[in-house]
Amino acid sequence: PDNWPMALHLSEGAVHTVQTPSAYLGYRALRGMDSNRPLRPMPKESIVCTGHYIDHELVSNIEADCAKRTERMQHGAPKRWLMSVGGAGAQKDIFVTIIRRLIPAIKQQKAALLVNVGDHANVWQELLREIPEMQPMLHTHFDDFAETAAFCKQAYSGDVTGIHAFCHKDIFAAVYSTNLLMRVSDMLITKPSELAFYPIPKLMIKRVGGHEAWGAIRAAEIGDGTYECSTPSETAAMLMLLQKNGDIIEQMCGHILAAKQAGIYNGAYRAVELAAGKH
């Protein structure tokens, strides 16, 4: 799933699919899998570069979703920031910095913040203790997936202000909420892991695993995300650049549309076709 070859993904006798040309070449050469000697390359029959693995509902709505983002930029609507927060808490300092920097713009209704903590309610409580000033503008959406879905349906064409926190004990709802929220957001704040490949403008914060660096490189070169911002101060500077300059988000939307035309986001379709024998 990542953009760096790792031996744990290999399965003898299987057809392997990868998301990018650089991952394809790295796996063909088994790059970095033995520090003492070069390895025998994978045969071409064992590996296929399919493109990014993206859900159908996101790929099929790229044009409409990017049009909504562009419309919001051009009409001065609050910029909608989506933070997807994992349970490890490894990037808590960065998230705290981001939220504090956004609060003045949120109060002025120039920004809105959507925070999905998945099924990690403890992470949200830690953020709330760290930033109690969120409270007056906070709306919580906890353990009610139908309500979360209704919020996203309303937000697609309606207004969004303030800070909205999402948390679900059910793991499906916890993960799938991000799919729904991406479609109504202007910018996703994420480390360069699986979400680095998704068709939404992205602010890339510091990686957790070293291999994740290549996910940010991929997004930056396609143009649907920033380069990796490796410190809280660099992240805050990029945040303010994007907050004050909607034209950059519009440009990213243009790159997303071009990437769709090139088939870059069709990896899930192609993987299913391979599995079904439709080569």
C-alpha positions as CSV (number, residue, x, y, z in Angstrom):
1,P,0.0,0.0,0.0
2,D,2.9,2.4,0.6
3,N,5.2,3.9,-2.0
4,W,8.3,2.1,-0.8
5,P,9.0,-1.6,-1.4
6,M,8.8,-3.8,1.8
7,A,9.3,-7.5,1.9
8,L,6.3,-8.1,4.2
9,H,4.0,-7.4,1.3
10,L,5.5,-10.2,-0.8
11,S,3.5,-13.5,-1.3
12,E,5.1,-16.2,-3.4
13,G,3.0,-17.2,-6.3
14,A,0.6,-14.2,-6.1
15,V,0.1,-11.4,-8.6
16,H,1.2,-8.2,-6.7
17,T,-0.3,-4.8,-7.4
18,V,1.3,-1.5,-6.6
19,Q,0.1,2.1,-6.8
20,T,3.0,3.9,-8.5
21,P,5.7,3.5,-11.1
22,S,8.4,4.0,-8.5
23,A,7.0,1.3,-6.3
24,Y,6.8,-1.0,-9.3
25,L,10.4,-0.6,-10.1
26,G,11.4,-0.9,-6.4
27,Y,9.5,-4.2,-6.1
28,R,10.8,-5.6,-9.4
29,A,14.3,-5.0,-8.1
30,L,13.4,-6.1,-4.5
31,R,15.1,-2.8,-3.5
32,G,16.6,-2.7,0.0
33,M,15.4,-6.2,0.9
34,D,18.9,-7.6,1.5
35,S,21.6,-5.2,2.6
36,N,24.4,-7.6,1.7
37,R,23.6,-8.5,-2.0
38,P,21.4,-7.7,-4.9
39,L,18.5,-10.1,-5.2
40,R,17.0,-11.8,-8.2
41,P,14.3,-9.5,-9.7
42,M,10.6,-10.3,-9.6
43,P,9.3,-11.6,-13.0
44,K,7.1,-9.2,-14.8
45,E,4.1,-11.6,-14.5
46,S,4.2,-11.3,-10.7
47,I,3.6,-7.5,-10.4
48,V,1.3,-4.9,-12.0
49,C,1.2,-1.1,-11.5
50,T,-2.5,-0.5,-11.2
51,G,-2.7,3.1,-9.8
52,H,-3.9,4.4,-6.5
53,Y,-6.4,2.3,-4.6
54,I,-9.4,4.7,-4.2
55,D,-13.0,3.9,-3.3
56,H,-15.5,4.1,-6.2
57,E,-17.7,6.8,-4.6
58,L,-14.6,9.1,-4.4
59,V,-13.3,8.4,-7.9
60,S,-16.7,8.7,-9.5
61,N,-17.4,12.1,-7.8
62,I,-14.0,13.8,-8.4
63,E,-15.3,16.3,-10.9
64,A,-18.3,17.3,-8.7
65,D,-16.3,17.5,-5.5
66,C,-13.5,19.6,-7.0
67,A,-16.1,21.9,-8.5
68,K,-17.6,22.4,-5.0
69,R,-14.1,23.2,-3.6
70,T,-13.4,25.7,-6.4
71,E,-16.7,27.3,-5.9
72,R,-16.0,27.8,-2.2
73,M,-12.6,29.3,-2.9
74,Q,-14.0,31.7,-5.4
75,H,-16.9,32.8,-3.2
76,G,-14.8,33.3,0.0
77,A,-16.6,30.6,2.0
78,P,-14.8,29.2,5.1
79,K,-12.0,26.9,4.1
80,R,-12.8,23.4,5.4
81,W,-9.9,21.6,7.0
82,L,-10.2,17.9,7.7
83,M,-7.8,16.3,10.2
84,S,-7.6,12.5,10.4
85,V,-6.1,11.6,13.7
86,G,-4.8,8.1,14.6
87,G,-4.6,6.5,18.0
88,A,-0.9,6.5,18.5
89,G,-0.8,10.2,19.5
90,A,2.6,10.4,17.9
91,Q,1.8,13.7,16.2
92,K,-0.2,15.4,19.0
93,D,2.1,18.4,19.1
94,I,1.6,19.1,15.4
95,F,-2.2,18.7,15.7
96,V,-2.3,21.1,18.7
97,T,-0.2,23.6,16.7
98,I,-2.6,23.4,13.8
99,I,-5.7,23.8,15.8
100,R,-4.4,26.8,17.7
101,R,-3.3,28.5,14.5
102,L,-6.7,27.9,12.9
103,I,-8.9,29.1,15.9
104,P,-8.7,32.8,15.0
105,A,-9.8,32.1,11.4
106,I,-12.5,29.8,12.7
107,K,-13.8,32.5,15.0
108,Q,-13.9,34.9,12.0
109,Q,-15.7,32.2,9.9
110,K,-12.9,32.1,7.5
111,A,-12.1,28.5,8.3
112,A,-13.9,25.4,9.6
113,L,-12.3,22.4,11.2
114,L,-13.4,18.7,11.0
115,V,-11.6,16.3,13.2
116,N,-12.0,12.5,12.9
117,V,-10.3,10.6,15.7
118,G,-11.7,7.3,14.4
119,D,-12.5,5.0,17.4
120,H,-9.9,6.8,19.7
121,A,-12.1,8.9,22.1
122,N,-9.1,9.2,24.4
123,V,-7.2,11.1,21.8
124,W,-10.0,13.6,21.4
125,Q,-10.1,14.1,25.2
126,E,-6.4,14.8,25.3
127,L,-6.8,17.4,22.5
128,L,-9.7,19.0,24.4
129,R,-7.7,19.2,27.6
130,E,-4.8,20.7,25.7
131,I,-6.9,23.3,23.8
132,P,-10.0,24.1,26.0
133,E,-10.5,27.3,23.9
134,M,-12.1,25.0,21.3
135,Q,-15.2,24.5,23.5
136,P,-17.3,27.5,22.6
137,M,-17.2,26.6,18.8
138,L,-17.3,22.9,19.2
139,H,-19.9,20.4,17.9
140,T,-19.4,16.7,18.6
141,H,-20.7,13.8,16.5
142,F,-20.0,10.7,18.6
143,D,-21.3,7.1,18.1
144,D,-24.1,8.1,15.7
145,F,-23.1,7.2,12.2
146,A,-26.5,8.1,10.8
147,E,-26.1,11.6,12.2
148,T,-22.5,11.8,10.8
149,A,-23.8,10.8,7.4
150,A,-26.6,13.4,7.6
151,F,-24.1,16.1,8.6
152,C,-22.0,15.3,5.5
153,K,-25.1,15.3,3.2
154,Q,-26.1,18.7,4.5
155,A,-22.5,20.0,4.3
156,Y,-22.1,19.0,0.6
157,S,-24.1,22.0,-0.6
158,G,-24.7,23.8,2.7
159,D,-22.6,25.9,5.1
160,V,-20.1,24.6,7.7
161,T,-18.7,26.7,10.5
162,G,-16.9,26.0,13.8
163,I,-15.1,22.9,14.9
164,H,-16.7,19.4,14.4
165,A,-15.3,16.3,16.1
166,F,-16.2,12.8,15.0
167,C,-15.7,9.6,16.9
168,H,-17.3,6.1,16.6
169,K,-16.7,3.0,18.6
170,D,-17.7,0.9,15.6
171,I,-14.6,0.5,13.5
172,F,-16.4,0.6,10.2
173,A,-18.1,3.9,11.0
174,A,-14.9,5.2,12.4
175,V,-13.0,4.6,9.2
176,Y,-15.8,5.2,6.7
177,S,-16.5,8.6,8.2
178,T,-13.3,9.9,6.7
179,N,-14.6,8.9,3.2
180,L,-17.7,10.9,3.8
181,L,-15.8,13.9,5.3
182,M,-13.3,14.0,2.5
183,R,-16.0,14.8,0.0
184,V,-17.1,17.9,1.9
185,S,-13.6,19.1,2.8
186,D,-11.3,21.5,1.0
187,M,-8.0,20.2,2.5
188,L,-7.0,17.0,4.3
189,I,-4.3,17.3,6.9
190,T,-2.5,13.9,7.1
191,K,0.8,12.1,7.5
192,P,1.9,10.7,4.2
193,S,0.5,7.1,4.7
194,E,-2.5,5.5,3.0
195,L,-4.4,8.8,2.7
196,A,-1.5,10.3,0.7
197,F,-2.9,8.7,-2.4
198,Y,-6.5,10.0,-2.1
199,P,-7.9,12.6,-4.6
200,I,-8.3,15.5,-2.2
201,P,-5.9,18.4,-1.7
202,K,-3.6,17.5,1.2
203,L,-1.3,19.2,3.6
204,M,1.3,16.6,4.4
205,I,2.6,16.7,8.0
206,K,5.6,14.8,9.3
207,R,5.8,11.1,8.7
208,V,5.8,8.5,11.4
209,G,7.5,5.7,9.5
210,G,10.5,6.4,7.3
211,H,9.0,4.6,4.3
212,E,6.1,7.2,4.3
213,A,8.4,9.9,2.9
214,W,7.8,8.5,-0.5
215,G,4.0,9.0,-0.2
216,A,4.5,12.7,0.2
217,I,6.9,12.8,-2.7
218,R,4.3,11.1,-4.9
219,A,1.6,13.6,-3.9
220,A,3.8,16.6,-4.3
221,E,4.9,15.5,-7.8
222,I,1.3,14.8,-8.9
223,G,0.3,18.1,-7.4
224,D,-2.6,16.9,-5.3
225,G,-0.7,17.5,-2.0
226,T,2.1,19.6,-0.5
227,Y,5.6,18.3,0.2
228,E,6.1,16.9,3.7
229,C,6.2,19.6,6.3
230,S,8.6,18.1,8.9
231,T,8.3,20.4,11.9
232,P,5.4,22.1,13.7
233,S,6.6,25.6,12.6
234,E,6.9,24.5,8.9
235,T,3.5,22.9,9.1
236,A,2.0,26.1,10.6
237,A,3.6,28.2,7.9
238,M,2.1,26.0,5.1
239,L,-1.2,26.0,6.9
240,M,-1.4,29.8,6.8
241,L,-0.2,29.9,3.2
242,L,-3.1,27.7,2.2
243,Q,-5.6,29.4,4.5
244,K,-4.8,32.8,2.9
245,N,-4.4,31.7,-0.7
246,G,-7.3,29.7,-2.0
247,D,-5.7,29.7,-5.5
248,I,-3.3,27.0,-4.3
249,I,-6.2,24.7,-3.4
250,E,-7.8,25.5,-6.8
251,Q,-4.5,24.4,-8.5
252,M,-4.5,21.2,-6.6
253,C,-8.0,20.5,-7.7
254,G,-6.8,21.0,-11.3
255,H,-4.1,18.5,-10.8
256,I,-6.6,16.0,-9.3
257,L,-8.7,16.3,-12.4
258,A,-5.7,15.8,-14.7
259,A,-4.6,12.8,-12.6
260,K,-8.1,11.3,-13.0
261,Q,-8.0,11.7,-16.7
262,A,-4.6,9.9,-16.7
263,G,-6.1,7.0,-14.8
264,I,-4.0,7.5,-11.7
265,Y,-6.8,6.9,-9.3
266,N,-8.1,3.7,-11.0
267,G,-6.0,1.3,-9.0
268,A,-8.9,-0.4,-7.1
269,Y,-10.8,-1.0,-10.4
270,R,-7.8,-2.5,-12.0
271,A,-7.0,-4.7,-9.0
272,V,-10.5,-6.1,-9.0
273,E,-10.3,-6.7,-12.8
274,L,-7.0,-8.6,-12.3
275,A,-8.6,-10.7,-9.5
276,A,-11.5,-11.5,-11.7
277,G,-9.2,-12.6,-14.5
278,K,-10.1,-9.6,-16.8
279,H,-6.5,-8.7,-17.7
